[in-house]
Structure formats: C-alpha cells, structure tokens
Amino acid sequence: MDIASDAPQSRYFQSQGLKLHFTDWGNASAPPLLLVHGGLDHSRSWDYLAQALAADFHVVAPDLRGHGDSGWATGSSYSLADHVYDLTSLAKSEGFEKVAIVGHSMGGMVSLTYAGAFPERVSKLVVLDGVTNFPARRPKPADVRISDWAGDLDKLAQRKIHRYPTIADGAERIIGRNPRLTRAQAMHLATHGMKRNEDGSFSWKYDPYLRARAPYRLSLEDNIGLWSRIACPTLLVAASESFLPDPEKAGVMSHFKHAELAKIAGAGHWLQHDKPDEVLGLIQKFLADVQ
C-alpha cells in the first residue's frame, strides 16, 4: 500500500462555536462522500482510500471535534449527538444536500445516527467495523454511569500528557496497538496525528477528555429506532479478527431495511489499514451508482 504525495486541501467550518477542520480531496462537481474516522483518530487516516475514491467523488474527511486539527470542546463529554450535529454543520457549510458516507468504528456509529436522524440526506452508507451497540448488551444503571464518568474526569484532570521524543516513537506506539501496520503506515498516521510541543517533544493531537464516556449516551432502543429509519442502501463491513461481535450473530441485521453484510478475513478492527485494497474494492463496488 502506497500513499501518494499529492496533498489534499486543509479547510475549516464552524459548529457550536467550535472551529472544526476537514480534509478536502477536491473534485467538487462529483457526488459528495464523507469519510468519518473513529475515536482518537484523524481525517488523514483515510488518505489511501480517499486518493482512490476522489476520482469519482468529492471526498471530504472531517476531523471530529476534539480530534486532529479540530477545536476541543471545553466542558463537553463529546456525545454522539454532538458529532452528528457537526456533520450537519459541515454539510450545510459545503452546500451538500445529500451525501454518501463511509464511517469507521465510532465514526460508524456517528454515521448510523446521522443516517437514522436524517434519512433523506444520505444516499448510501458504509460502516467499517462500527456497530458498537448490540441487542445483547445491557447498559449500566444511570447512577453507575454518572459515577464512573465523574471518576474518569477526575483521573484525566490529574493525568500528565505523554510526550514522545520523536514522531517515530509515536509510530511505534501505534504499531503496538496494531501489529499488522507497516512502518510506513504507522509513520503516516503518527505524522498527521501528533503535534510538536514547545520543548521539542511530540504529543497526540486529540483531547484527552475524549476518553471519558458521556453518561447520557443513546440507549439500545434509541439506536434500534434510528437504524430502522435508515432509508438508503447500507453496507456493514465486519473484520474477522475484530474485538467487536459479528453483526449478524449479534442480531443487528434485522433492524435495518436495506442492509447487507460483508466480512473481511485476516483483518482486525482497523480493517481499512489491514486490508486496504479489499476494503477499497468493496466500497467502490457498493458506491458505484451513487449520483
């Protein structure tokens, strides 16, 4: 897998008073395609897929609030609804009436929620290992969720930001989380995912408070209700070696009107990095007739 040197355009929009960043691959006359990254990730994680898809689509990849080069939401718990609102702001700022969406992990849940809340605004939806709420999963009681959240915030307030001597050290940390990555892939992710500190060291760009899970998240019933409202063709892509359950075995598929499931063998949760060409082929075939 090679990532070309042609750099996309770095752009910004406003949402809830925040200055949010997105990466724009051009081809503005083509149908718009949003690529929505997962938690603690960033928009340039999509570069390999974006370069290939930009021939047929106006590819736009936002940095979700608190991620990448987007602003941090002081005092926010970064709820799913906040991220969904930011997508509506991005679509409005760019004049996108209807978009195709590819979302990974948490970005998949954001994309599913957006498509369920605004079904008329999505032409097609691809979710890469991104269904994280299942019929068999039962949430903790509200008092426990709030107590856990408060404790997490206290711990994060005392936590020192980790500093790495070089970007290469950050790349090693990424490989430690996903050994399937090549060194070139890890360096690309670290280069765009890290910032230089005043002392010359490097730290991750994302807001550490993203690690505190909001206690007021959507219920399973809320999610099922949203999934059932999705009107566009939907492709759920599962990875054979992911830590997430298979959507079919977990009883997810029956809650969609127009969903199909594809499975990628030999891939973990970051399947677009583990099997990039296979994932790209699935996406291109599924989105082939988007107007």
N, C-alpha and C positions, 0 to 999 in steps of 0.2 A: 504494500500500500504506500503510494507516494502522495504527498500533499504539495500541490503546485505553489509557486511563489507569488502568483497573482493575488494581490491583496484586495479584499473587498472594502467597501466604504464603511466607516465608523460614523454612526448617526445617533441622534438623541430625540426623545419626546418627553412630555410631561404627564404625570399621572399622580393624583392625590398630593400635589405639591412636590413630588419627587422628580428628579432628573434621571431618566432611565435611558440606558444605552441599547442600541441594537446594531447588528452587523447586516449590511445590505449588499447582496451579491448582484444587484442591477437587473437588467432585462425587464424594465418597468412596464413594457407593453404586454408581457406574458401574464398568465394567471398567477395570483399571489399564493405563496406557500410559506407558512410559518413553521419554523423548526424550534421546538421548545425543549430546552435542556432540563436535566434533573437536578436534584438537590446538591448544593456545594460544587456545582459545575459552572460552565460558562458558554457563551454563544460560539466561541471558536472551537469548541469540542466537535462541532458539526462540519468543519471545513472540508473534509474528504467527500462527504455526501453532498454538501452544498455546491461544491465545484461541479460535480456531475449533474446535479438537478437544475443548476442555473441555466442550462441550455434550453430548457423547456418551461421554466417557471421564474417568476420574480421572487427569489428566495430571500426571506428576511428571518434572522435569528435573534430574538431578544435576549438580553441579559436580564433575567428576572430580578426584581427588587432585592437588594442585599447581595447580589452576585455579580461577578465580573466587574465591568466598569459602570454599573448602575449605582444609584444612590442607596444608602442604608436608611431604613425606616426606623428612626429612633422611637423607642417605646412600643414598637409593633411586634407581634408574635408571628408575623409572616403567614397569615392564614391562606388557605387555598382560594378563598373568595377574593382576597387582596390581589393575588396573582391573576385571577380571572379578570378582575376589573382592569388591571394593567394591559391585558390583551385587548380589551375593548377600547382602551385609550390608544393603543398602538394602531389598531385597525382604523379608528376614526382619524387619527393624525395623518395616516397614509392614504385615506380615502378608499380603503378596502371594504367593499360591501359584502363580499363572500370570499372565504379563504379555504384552501386545503391546509391541513395541519398534520405534522409529524411530531409526536411528543415521546420523550424517554423518561422512565421512572417517575419521579414526582411531576415532571413536565407532562407525562402521560395522564396523570390524574387531573392536572390543571386543564389539559386539552379535553378530556372527557367531560369535565364540569362545564367548560365553556360551550362545548357542542350540545350538552343537555339543556343548558340555560338559554342558549341562543341557536336553536337548531337550524333556523333559516339562514344563518351566517356561515355555515360550514358546508363545503361541497364534498369533501372526503376527509377521513380521519384515519391515521395510522398511529398505533400505540405500541411502542417498543418496551416490553417488559415493564409495563406501567400501571397495571391494575393491582393496587396495594390494599384494597379493602375487599374482603371476601365474605360470602354468606355465613361461613362457619366461624368467623371472627366476632367475638363479643367485646365491646369496649369496656374499659374500667369505669366504675361509677364516677359521677361528676366530681364528688369531693376528692377522690383519689387523683383524678386528672389534674385538678387545680392545685392540690398539694404537691404533686410531682413537678408540675410546671413551675411553681414558686421556688421549689428547691433547686431546679435546674437553673433558673435565673440567678439565684444567689451564688451557685457554683461558678457560673460563667462570669459573673462580676468579679470574682477573685482570680479567675484563670489568666495566666500570662500568655500573650500571643507568642506562638512558637516562631522563632527566627531561624532561617536556614542560611548557611554561609554563601551558597550559590544556588542558581536555578537547577543545576544538575542534582543537587541534594534533594530538592523538591521532587524532581522526576523519579528519583529512587524511592521516595515515599509513595508515589503513585503506583510504581511497579510493585511495591509491596502489597498494595491493595488489589492489584490486578496483574498477576504474573504473565498473563497472555500478551500484554502490550509489548511492542518492540520499543527499543530505547528511543527511536525517532518519534514514535507516537507519544511516549511519556514526556519527552522534551518539548514537543509542541504543546501539549496540554499544560505543562508547568510554565512555559514561557508566557502563555496568554492568561494563565490563572494565578500568577504571582505578581506582587508589587515590590518595588525597591524601597527599603526603609532609609531613614536619614543616616543610620550608621553603616550603610552599605549592604546590610543583610536583606533577605527576602522573606516575605510572608504571603499567605494566601489572601486573595482579594475579597473573599466572601466574608460577610458579617458573622462573627462567632455566635451571635444570638439566634442565627438560623437553626442551631442545634436544639433550641428549646421548643418543644412541640406545643402548639397552641391548644389550650384546653377546650376551646369552643369549635372544634372541627365538626365537619358534617358527619351525620350518623350513617350507618349502613343503609337504613331505609331511605335517607336523602340521596345517597349515591345510586341506589337501585332506581329510584324515581327519575333521576337525571339520565341514567343510562337508557331507560325506556323511552325517553323523549328524543334521543338522538335520531335524526331523520336521514342522515347521509350514510352511504356505504362505509363500513368501519372494518379495519383490519387490525386484529390484535396479534402481535408477534411475541411468542414466548421463547425463552432460552432454555435449553435442556439442562444446563448446569447452574441455573439461577437459584438464589436463595428464596425467591418468590414461588408460590404454588403455581401449577399449571392451571390457567383459567378455565379450561374445560372440566378438569377433575374437581375444581373448586366450585363448580356450579354457577359460573359467571355468564356463560354464553347465552343462556335462555332469557336473560334480562335485556338483550338487545334485539332490535327489529331487523337490522341489516348487517350483522357482524359475521366475519369469518375468522378462523384462527390459523396461523402459520407457526411452525416450530423450527427453530434453528438449532441443529445438533452441534455439540462441541463448543458452545458459547456460554459465557456467564452473563451476569446482569448487564454488563456494558457490551452488549452484543454488536452494536454498531462499530465498535473498535475491534472486537474479537473476530468477527466475520463480516468485514465491511462490504465486500463485493456481493456476498449473498444477500445481505440486508438491503443494499442498494438495488439489486435486481428485483427483489420483492416490492420495494417502494415504487420503482419505475413502472413495473407492470400494473400495480394497483392504481396508480395515478394517471395512467396513460390517456384516459379520455376526459380528464378534467378540462373544462373550458374557462 
